[in-house]
Amino acid sequence: MLGKGDAFKETMSCNRMFSPGWSKEKIIELLVPFDKVSLHYQQVPGKQVEETAALRQPVPLEGLQPFQGLGFSLDKLGERLQSGLHMQQKVTELEARQKTLENIVSVLSRELGRRDKNPSDVLSDTMAKILYLEEKVEQQESLLTLKDVMINSLASRIHLLEQTSYDGRFLWKVQEVGLRTQEAQTGSRPAIYSPPFYTSRYGYKLCLKLFLNGDGTGAGSHLSLFLVLMKGEYDFQLTWPFRHKVTFTLLDQVKKHHVSTSFRPLESSSSFQRPVSETNVASGLPEFCPLTLLHNLRTGYICNDTLVIQAVIDPKV
């Protein structure tokens, strides 16, 4: 490639060869290579094309002296020489814009390709998503059902713990006595059990069993109440058989005319041995209270469809 000085020499040599009959257009056409040789530019990343420091200066008119006498001024010739740089800047800007437009067209083409997807494929994808969501809903429903069962179980345990005593004294409120009595009379539910209670924190585990229509010798005539020994977590450290005195009391909720009876366990009875199964055979009072007295409207044993029974285990043997 020719240097700037060589380019001027070459141009001056060409000037001596010009004939008087040459036109201005022909001379300008010959000057195009001079533009390309003598004008250089550089592209700064992230910016528009800029001239080099040397080319920011005006083209020296001294170097254009050989072109005097061609019929146009040297100033216009200098402007002509610098026009190539500005033209190249515009070309670079247009190329950058073209690249941006190509990227936009590419993105739009992809989007149109997605929209032009076969309707049957779209329907298949939609059905697959629906089936997936339905399966997820079924799983969530199963989990909710399981959680409901767990919540109900925990609620029952909390209710039992709230009613549990650890001092050998237990107060049992039997609600819906009318309904429970009908169930006992029809035989659909002859007996009901109380929540468990303990003689001490690590003592015997017990519960009560109540026959609202009587049992055994008291069937149909008396309220029958029994004590049930249950398998406890600390049975290994307790003394067997169970020998503690037991007192049952039917509370009069109005006049305080309570009905109370006590008994001592028979050591030979299997009911008071260490439990092998969850519960021993119930033992107690089959003729605890006459039904006529229980349902007498002048008494207060049943109040607001509720009766209250108290059990006390004597801590002394």
C-alpha positions in Angstrom: 0.0 0.0 0.0 1.3 3.5 -0.8 2.1 5.9 1.9 0.7 9.4 2.1 3.9 11.0 0.5 4.0 8.4 -2.2 0.4 9.1 -3.0 1.0 12.8 -3.5 4.0 12.0 -5.7 1.9 9.6 -7.7 -0.8 12.2 -8.0 1.6 15.0 -9.1 3.0 12.6 -11.7 -0.5 12.1 -13.0 -1.1 15.9 -13.1 1.7 16.3 -15.6 0.0 13.7 -17.8 -3.4 15.6 -17.8 -4.2 17.1 -21.2 -6.1 20.3 -21.5 -9.1 18.5 -23.0 -9.8 16.4 -19.9 -13.0 17.2 -18.0 -13.4 17.9 -14.3 -15.4 14.7 -13.9 -12.5 12.7 -15.3 -10.0 14.3 -13.0 -12.2 13.7 -9.9 -12.6 10.1 -11.0 -8.8 9.8 -10.9 -8.7 11.4 -7.5 -10.8 8.6 -5.9 -7.8 6.3 -5.3 -6.1 9.3 -3.6 -9.0 9.5 -1.1 -8.6 5.8 -0.3 -4.9 6.1 0.1 -4.5 9.3 2.0 -7.5 9.1 4.3 -7.6 6.5 7.0 -10.1 5.8 9.8 -10.4 3.6 12.8 -13.4 2.2 14.6 -13.6 2.6 18.4 -15.6 -0.2 20.1 -19.0 1.0 21.2 -18.7 4.3 19.3 -19.2 5.5 15.8 -16.3 5.5 13.3 -13.8 8.3 14.1 -10.9 9.7 12.2 -7.4 9.2 13.5 -5.8 12.1 15.3 -3.8 13.0 12.2 -6.9 13.1 9.9 -9.0 15.2 12.2 -6.9 18.2 11.0 -7.9 19.9 7.7 -6.2 18.5 4.6 -3.0 20.7 4.0 -3.6 22.8 0.9 0.1 22.8 0.1 -0.1 19.2 -0.9 -2.8 20.1 -3.4 -0.8 22.8 -5.3 -0.2 20.5 -8.3 -4.0 20.5 -8.9 -4.2 24.3 -9.4 -5.4 25.3 -12.8 -7.9 22.4 -13.1 -10.9 24.8 -12.9 -12.0 24.3 -9.3 -10.7 25.6 -6.0 -8.4 23.7 -3.7 -10.9 24.1 -0.8 -13.5 22.2 -2.7 -10.9 19.6 -3.5 -10.1 19.2 0.2 -13.8 18.8 1.0 -14.0 16.1 -1.7 -11.1 14.2 -0.2 -12.7 14.2 3.3 -16.1 13.3 2.0 -15.0 9.7 1.8 -14.5 9.5 5.6 -18.0 10.8 6.3 -19.5 8.4 3.7 -17.7 5.5 5.4 -19.1 6.6 8.8 -22.6 6.5 7.4 -22.0 3.1 5.8 -20.9 1.7 9.1 -24.0 3.1 10.9 -26.2 1.6 8.2 -24.5 -1.8 8.6 -25.1 -1.6 12.4 -28.8 -0.8 11.9 -29.1 -3.6 9.3 -27.6 -6.0 11.9 -30.2 -4.9 14.5 -33.1 -5.3 12.0 -31.8 -8.8 11.1 -31.9 -9.7 14.8 -35.5 -8.4 15.1 -36.6 -10.3 12.1 -35.0 -13.5 13.5 -36.9 -13.1 16.7 -40.2 -12.4 14.9 -39.7 -15.4 12.7 -39.3 -17.7 15.7 -42.5 -16.3 17.3 -44.4 -16.7 14.1 -43.1 -20.3 13.9 -44.5 -21.0 17.3 -47.9 -19.5 16.4 -48.0 -21.5 13.2 -47.8 -24.7 15.2 -50.2 -27.5 14.2 -53.5 -27.1 16.1 -53.6 -30.8 16.9 -50.2 -30.6 18.5 -51.4 -27.6 20.6 -54.5 -29.6 21.7 -52.3 -32.6 22.6 -50.0 -30.4 24.7 -53.0 -28.8 26.4 -54.6 -32.1 27.2 -51.3 -33.4 28.7 -51.1 -30.3 30.9 -54.7 -30.8 32.0 -54.1 -34.4 32.9 -51.0 -33.5 34.8 -52.8 -30.8 36.8 -55.7 -33.2 37.5 -53.2 -35.7 38.9 -51.7 -33.0 41.1 -55.1 -32.0 42.4 -55.9 -35.7 43.3 -52.6 -35.9 45.2 -53.3 -32.7 47.1 -56.8 -34.0 47.9 -55.3 -37.3 49.3 -52.8 -35.3 51.4 -55.6 -33.1 52.7 -57.7 -36.2 53.7 -54.7 -37.6 55.4 -54.1 -34.4 57.3 -57.8 -34.3 58.3 -57.4 -37.7 59.8 -54.3 -36.7 61.6 -55.9 -33.5 62.9 -58.9 -35.4 64.2 -56.6 -38.0 65.9 -54.6 -35.2 67.5 -57.8 -33.4 68.6 -59.0 -36.6 70.3 -55.7 -37.1 72.1 -55.7 -33.5 73.3 -59.3 -33.9 74.5 -58.3 -37.1 76.4 -55.2 -35.4 77.9 -57.4 -32.5 79.1 -59.6 -34.9 81.0 -56.9 -37.0 82.3 -56.0 -36.8 86.0 -52.9 -38.1 87.8 -54.0 -38.0 91.4 -56.4 -40.9 91.6 -59.5 -38.6 91.5 -61.6 -38.5 88.3 -64.7 -36.5 87.5 -66.6 -37.9 84.5 -69.4 -35.8 82.8 -71.6 -38.1 80.7 -73.5 -36.0 78.1 -76.5 -36.8 75.9 -77.9 -39.2 78.6 -81.2 -39.5 76.8 -79.6 -40.7 73.6 -77.1 -42.9 75.3 -79.9 -44.5 77.4 -81.9 -45.3 74.2 -78.8 -46.9 72.7 -78.3 -49.0 75.8 -82.0 -50.1 75.8 -81.9 -51.2 72.2 -78.5 -52.9 72.7 -76.8 -50.9 69.9 -74.4 -49.5 72.5 -75.0 -51.1 75.9 -71.9 -49.6 77.6 -69.7 -46.5 77.4 -66.2 -46.0 78.6 -64.6 -43.0 80.2 -61.3 -41.4 79.3 -58.3 -43.0 81.2 -57.0 -41.6 84.4 -54.1 -42.5 86.7 -53.5 -42.9 90.4 -50.3 -40.9 90.1 -48.0 -39.6 87.3 -46.4 -43.1 87.0 -49.2 -45.1 88.7 -52.0 -47.4 87.7 -53.9 -46.6 84.5 -57.7 -47.0 84.9 -61.0 -46.1 83.3 -64.7 -46.5 84.1 -67.3 -48.5 82.3 -71.0 -47.4 82.6 -74.2 -49.3 81.7 -77.0 -46.8 81.6 -79.6 -49.6 81.4 -77.8 -51.9 83.8 -75.8 -55.1 83.4 -75.8 -58.5 85.1 -77.9 -58.5 88.2 -78.8 -54.8 87.6 -79.9 -55.2 84.0 -83.0 -53.1 83.3 -83.2 -51.9 86.9 -80.0 -50.2 88.0 -77.2 -48.1 86.8 -74.2 -50.3 86.6 -70.7 -48.9 87.1 -67.4 -50.8 86.9 -63.6 -50.1 87.2 -61.3 -51.3 84.4 -57.6 -51.7 84.8 -55.7 -50.8 81.6 -52.2 -51.7 80.5 -49.9 -48.8 81.5 -46.4 -47.7 80.5 -45.1 -48.1 84.1 -46.8 -51.3 85.1 -43.4 -53.0 85.6 -42.7 -50.9 88.7 -46.1 -51.2 90.3 -47.3 -53.7 93.0 -49.7 -56.4 91.8 -52.5 -57.3 92.3 -54.2 -53.9 92.6 -55.4 -53.5 96.2 -56.5 -49.9 96.6 -60.0 -49.0 97.9 -62.4 -47.6 95.2 -65.2 -45.1 95.8 -67.9 -44.3 93.2 -70.2 -41.3 93.6 -73.2 -40.2 91.5 -73.4 -36.5 92.1 -76.7 -34.7 92.6 -76.2 -31.5 90.7 -79.1 -29.6 92.4 -79.7 -30.8 96.0 -76.3 -32.4 96.7 -77.9 -35.8 97.7 -75.1 -37.8 96.3 -75.2 -41.6 95.9 -71.8 -43.1 97.0 -70.6 -46.6 97.3 -67.1 -48.1 98.0 -65.5 -51.5 97.5 -62.2 -53.2 97.8 -60.8 -55.3 95.0 -60.6 -59.1 95.4 -56.9 -60.0 95.1 -57.9 -63.4 93.6 -59.8 -61.8 90.8 -58.2 -61.6 87.4 -59.6 -58.1 87.0 -57.0 -56.7 89.4 -53.9 -58.6 88.1 -51.3 -56.9 85.9 -53.0 -56.5 82.5 -51.8 -58.7 79.7 -54.0 -57.2 77.0 -55.0 -53.6 76.7 -57.8 -53.9 79.3 -58.7 -56.4 82.1 -62.3 -57.6 82.6 -64.3 -54.9 84.3 -65.2 -55.3 87.9 -67.4 -53.2 90.2 -71.0 -52.4 91.1 -73.8 -53.9 88.9 -76.4 -52.3 91.2 -74.9 -49.0 91.7 -78.0 -46.8 91.6 -81.7 -47.6 90.8 -82.9 -46.3 87.5 -86.1 -45.0 89.1 -84.0 -42.7 91.3 -81.7 -41.7 88.5 -84.6 -40.5 86.3 -86.8 -39.0 89.1 -87.5 -35.5 88.1 -87.3 -34.4 91.7 -83.7 -35.3 91.9 -80.8 -33.5 90.2 -78.7 -36.5 89.0 -79.5 -35.7 85.4 -79.2 -32.0 84.6 -79.2 -30.5 81.1 -79.1 -34.1 79.8 -75.8 -34.7 81.7 -74.9 -36.8 84.7 -71.7 -36.6 86.6 -69.8 -39.5 88.2 -66.8 -39.3 90.5 -64.2 -42.0 91.1 -61.7 -41.8 93.9 -58.8 -44.3 94.4 -57.5 -44.4 97.9 -53.7 -44.0 97.8 -53.3 -46.2 100.8 -53.5 -49.9 100.5 
